[in-house]
Amino acid sequence: EEGRQAKNTLATIRDLVSKEGP
C-alpha cells in the first residue's frame, strides 16, 4: 500500500507541476 500511495503522490505532484509549468 505504501508503494502505491507514493506513486499516487508523485503523479499528483507531477500533474501540479505540469499545470504550473510554462
N, C-alpha and C positions, 0 to 999 in steps of 0.2 A: 504493500500500500504506500509506503514511503516513496519508493521509486516513482510510482505513478503520480503521486502528489507533486513531487519535484518536477517531473516532466510537464505537468499541467501548469505549474507556476512559471516555468521557463517559457512555455508557449504564450502565457498571458503577458509576461514581460516583453517578449518579442513582439507581440501584437501591439502593445502600447508604444514601444519604441518605433515600430513601423508607422504608427499613426502620427507620432510626433516628428518623425524624420521628414526630410525635405520632399 
